[in-house]
């Protein structure tokens, strides 16, 4: 299987599983949504709605694939999406913790760019 398609499928499966677990404790005022854009290789899991007269707009996870690497732009999961990717045999050198600045990324075991 093509590397890009494989990574896209892995990301979609991981995010779908997270959303499925989270949906077990629903909030009727907040919609929890997944958005998958395979053409642009961008993937979002986010919440939107109104709670106590306040607008809720929160990204739980935002991932994109760029230059054959998985860029984790936002990750508010407890364990971290990178660990899920590693369990799916994605090599560390193909995962970029993009929510860290490039200097901090050098201190991790993951790719810098």
BELURSUL-V344787 format. One line per field, one symbol per residue. phi: phi as a letter, one per 40 degrees, with the letter a starting at -180 (. if undefined). psi: psi as a letter, one per 40 degrees, with the letter a starting at -180 (. if undefined). burial: I if it has 9 or more other C-alpha atoms within 8 Angstrom, else O. A space follows every 50 residues. Layout:
BEGIN
phi = ???
psi = ???
burial = ???
END
This chain:
BEGIN
phi = .ddccdcdccccccccccccccccbcbccbcbbbbbbccbfbbbbabaib afgbcbabccabbbbafgbccccaabccchcdccccccgccdcbbbcccc cdccdccccbcca
psi = ihddddddddddddddddddddeegiheehhhihhhgddefhhihiiiah hfehhhhhhdhhiihhffihhhdhhfiddhdddddddefhideehhgeei idddddeieiid.
burial = OOOOOIIIOIIIOIIIOOIOOOOOOOOOOIIIIIOIOOOOIIIIIIIIII IOOOOIOOIIIIIIIOOOIIIIIIIOOOOIIIOIIIOOOIOIOIIIIIOO OIOOIIOOOIIOO
END
